[in-house]
């Protein structure tokens, strides 16, 4: 059974104070959220501990934005699995396009991070997607196929979420047409061993397009950037209306 997973990726936004202010405005909206929807907030590392304390016992799961493949070591600026699980983190985003573009992430390091997340009981959200240049060159399918083939080596598909994020649609306001997103996500599903892996769409997801996105049969949720930073906005996305 495929789960609906709606995750907010706060990226490098929100102090601890701002995080708590968000929760004060957000949590009351979840009273109307169907039980089968998983809600995840991936906060900056500095906010994870205080978020965990304030989300304890709630239906919101805590997510991190990165994980290193070693349990400990001389890896300045990185974060290890046990550090995340100790404070109640349940999900972790791996291979986001911004990590690939700005910080040298490769399919091989993505694979190491995925396996580390699972080793410590976390559910990784694997991000895949193409640039505008790659799409225009007709390379979307081959690129994503390569990302999956290399990224999923020895990864347990029973504990995995995948996010299709066309890079050209992230933060640009240029959302991928819902039917095209559905088509690509359908192709992703054909390359998986487990047909029940939840596959999200990400890329300029907003309150005014979430209903159309979630009406597509292959799409199992959303990975939301900018629209997850405002409580009412993200609440509307979490509480999308089925057509």
C-alpha positions as CSV (number, residue, x, y, z in Angstrom):
1,X,0.0,0.0,0.0
2,X,1.5,3.3,-1.1
3,X,1.5,6.0,1.6
4,X,0.8,9.7,1.0
5,X,3.8,11.7,2.2
6,X,3.8,15.5,2.3
7,X,7.2,16.8,3.4
8,X,8.3,20.4,3.9
9,X,12.0,21.2,3.2
10,X,12.9,24.4,5.0
11,X,16.4,24.4,3.5
12,X,18.5,27.2,5.2
13,X,15.6,29.0,6.7
14,X,14.2,29.5,10.2
15,X,15.9,30.0,13.6
16,X,14.7,28.0,16.6
17,X,12.4,30.9,17.5
18,X,10.9,31.1,14.0
19,X,10.5,27.3,14.0
20,X,8.4,27.4,17.1
21,X,6.3,30.3,15.8
22,X,5.6,28.2,12.7
23,X,4.4,25.3,14.8
24,X,2.1,27.5,16.8
25,X,0.3,28.5,13.6
26,X,0.5,25.1,11.9
27,X,-0.5,22.3,14.3
28,X,-4.1,23.3,14.7
29,X,-4.7,22.8,11.0
30,X,-3.9,19.1,11.3
31,X,-7.1,18.3,13.1
32,X,-8.8,18.0,9.6
33,X,-5.9,16.1,8.0
34,X,-6.8,12.5,7.0
35,X,-5.0,9.9,9.1
36,X,-3.4,8.2,6.2
37,X,-1.3,11.2,5.2
38,X,2.2,11.4,6.6
39,X,3.4,14.9,7.4
40,X,7.1,15.6,7.6
41,X,9.0,18.8,8.4
42,X,12.7,18.8,7.4
43,X,14.2,21.6,9.5
44,X,17.8,23.0,9.7
45,X,20.0,21.1,12.0
46,X,20.0,23.8,14.7
47,X,16.2,23.6,15.0
48,X,15.9,19.8,15.1
49,X,16.2,19.3,18.8
50,X,13.7,22.0,19.8
51,X,11.3,20.9,17.1
52,X,11.5,17.3,18.3
53,X,10.5,18.3,21.8
54,X,7.5,20.3,20.5
55,X,6.4,17.6,18.1
56,X,6.6,14.8,20.6
57,X,3.3,12.9,20.5
58,X,2.0,14.7,17.5
59,X,1.4,13.3,14.0
60,X,4.2,15.4,12.4
61,X,7.4,13.5,11.7
62,X,10.7,15.2,11.9
63,X,13.1,15.2,9.0
64,X,16.7,16.2,8.5
65,X,18.3,17.6,5.3
66,X,21.4,15.5,5.1
67,X,23.3,12.6,6.7
68,X,26.9,11.3,6.4
69,X,27.6,7.7,5.7
70,X,30.0,7.2,8.7
71,X,28.8,6.8,12.3
72,X,31.4,9.3,13.5
73,X,34.7,10.8,12.3
74,X,36.7,13.8,11.1
75,X,34.1,15.1,8.7
76,X,33.7,18.8,9.6
77,X,30.3,20.2,8.9
78,X,28.6,16.8,8.5
79,X,26.0,15.0,10.6
80,X,25.8,11.3,11.6
81,X,22.9,9.0,11.8
82,X,23.1,8.5,15.6
83,X,23.1,12.2,16.1
84,X,19.8,12.4,14.3
85,X,18.0,9.4,15.8
86,X,19.0,10.5,19.3
87,X,16.7,13.6,18.9
88,X,13.8,11.8,17.3
89,X,14.5,12.4,13.6
90,X,12.6,9.9,11.4
91,X,13.2,11.0,7.8
92,X,16.2,12.5,6.0
93,X,16.4,14.1,2.5
94,X,19.2,12.6,0.4
95,X,20.6,13.8,-2.9
96,X,18.6,17.0,-3.3
97,X,19.6,18.9,-6.4
98,X,21.1,21.7,-4.4
99,X,23.4,19.3,-2.6
100,X,24.4,17.9,-6.0
101,X,24.8,21.3,-7.6
102,X,26.6,23.3,-4.9
103,X,28.2,20.7,-2.7
104,X,29.6,18.0,-5.0
105,X,27.1,15.3,-4.2
106,X,27.4,12.4,-6.7
107,X,25.2,9.3,-7.3
108,X,27.9,7.3,-5.4
109,X,27.8,9.5,-2.3
110,X,24.0,9.6,-2.5
111,X,24.0,5.8,-2.4
112,X,26.3,5.8,0.7
113,X,24.0,8.3,2.5
114,X,20.9,6.3,1.6
115,X,22.3,3.2,3.1
116,X,23.5,5.0,6.2
117,X,20.0,6.4,6.7
118,X,18.5,3.0,6.6
119,X,21.2,1.5,8.8
120,X,20.2,3.9,11.6
121,X,16.5,3.4,11.1
122,X,15.7,6.5,9.2
123,X,13.6,6.7,6.1
124,X,15.5,8.5,3.3
125,X,13.7,10.7,0.7
126,X,15.8,10.3,-2.4
127,X,15.7,13.2,-4.8
128,X,16.1,12.7,-8.5
129,X,15.5,15.1,-11.4
130,X,16.8,16.8,-14.5
131,X,18.0,20.4,-15.4
132,X,16.3,22.4,-18.1
133,X,19.2,21.8,-20.4
134,X,19.0,18.1,-19.9
135,X,15.2,18.1,-20.5
136,X,15.6,20.2,-23.7
137,X,18.2,17.7,-24.9
138,X,15.8,14.8,-24.4
139,X,17.9,13.3,-21.6
140,X,15.3,13.3,-18.8
141,X,14.5,9.5,-18.9
142,X,18.1,8.4,-19.2
143,X,19.4,10.7,-16.5
144,X,16.8,9.7,-14.0
145,X,17.4,6.0,-14.8
146,X,21.1,6.5,-14.1
147,X,20.4,8.3,-10.9
148,X,18.2,5.4,-9.7
149,X,20.4,2.7,-10.9
150,X,23.5,4.1,-9.1
151,X,21.7,5.5,-6.2
152,X,19.7,2.5,-5.2
153,X,22.5,-0.2,-5.1
154,X,21.9,-2.3,-2.0
155,X,19.2,0.0,-0.8
156,X,16.1,-1.5,1.0
157,X,13.1,-0.3,-1.1
158,X,10.8,-1.3,1.8
159,X,12.0,1.8,3.7
160,X,12.3,4.5,1.0
161,X,10.6,7.5,-0.4
162,X,11.5,9.0,-3.8
163,X,11.0,12.6,-4.8
164,X,10.9,13.6,-8.5
165,X,12.1,17.1,-8.6
166,X,12.7,18.6,-12.0
167,X,15.5,21.1,-11.2
168,X,14.2,23.7,-13.6
169,X,11.0,23.9,-11.6
170,X,12.6,24.3,-8.1
171,X,12.1,27.8,-6.7
172,X,11.3,29.2,-10.2
173,X,7.6,29.2,-10.0
174,X,7.6,27.1,-13.2
175,X,5.8,23.9,-12.1
176,X,6.1,20.8,-14.2
177,X,2.7,20.1,-15.8
178,X,1.0,17.6,-13.5
179,X,0.4,15.1,-16.3
180,X,4.1,15.2,-17.3
181,X,5.1,14.8,-13.6
182,X,2.8,11.8,-13.4
183,X,4.4,10.3,-16.6
184,X,7.9,10.6,-15.2
185,X,6.9,9.3,-11.8
186,X,5.3,6.4,-13.6
187,X,8.6,5.7,-15.4
188,X,10.4,5.8,-12.1
189,X,8.0,3.3,-10.6
190,X,8.8,0.8,-13.4
191,X,12.4,0.8,-12.4
192,X,11.7,-0.1,-8.8
193,X,11.6,-3.6,-7.2
194,X,8.9,-2.5,-4.7
195,X,5.8,-1.1,-6.4
196,X,4.7,0.4,-3.1
197,X,7.5,2.9,-2.8
198,X,5.9,6.4,-2.2
199,X,7.0,8.8,-5.0
200,X,6.5,12.5,-4.4
201,X,6.6,15.4,-6.8
202,X,8.6,18.5,-5.9
203,X,9.2,21.8,-7.7
204,X,7.2,25.0,-7.1
205,X,4.4,23.1,-5.3
206,X,1.9,25.7,-4.0
207,X,-1.6,25.8,-2.4
208,X,-3.1,26.7,-5.8
209,X,-1.7,23.6,-7.7
210,X,-1.5,20.9,-5.0
211,X,-5.0,19.6,-5.7
212,X,-4.2,19.1,-9.4
213,X,-0.9,17.5,-8.6
214,X,-2.4,15.0,-6.1
215,X,-5.2,14.1,-8.5
216,X,-2.6,12.3,-10.6
217,X,-2.6,8.5,-10.1
218,X,1.1,7.9,-9.8
219,X,1.9,10.8,-7.4
220,X,2.0,9.9,-3.8
221,X,2.8,13.2,-2.2
222,X,4.9,16.3,-2.4
223,X,8.3,17.6,-1.3
224,X,7.6,21.3,-0.7
225,X,10.2,24.1,-0.5
226,X,9.2,27.7,-0.3
227,X,5.5,27.1,0.3
228,X,6.3,25.1,3.4
229,X,7.8,28.1,5.2
230,X,4.4,29.7,6.0
231,X,2.1,27.8,8.3
232,X,-1.2,28.5,6.4
233,X,0.3,27.8,3.1
234,X,1.8,24.4,4.1
235,X,-1.4,23.5,5.9
236,X,-3.4,24.0,2.7
237,X,-0.9,21.7,0.9
238,X,-1.1,19.0,3.6
239,X,-4.9,19.3,3.5
240,X,-5.2,19.0,-0.3
241,X,-8.6,18.3,-1.7
242,X,-9.1,15.1,-3.6
243,X,-10.8,15.6,-6.9
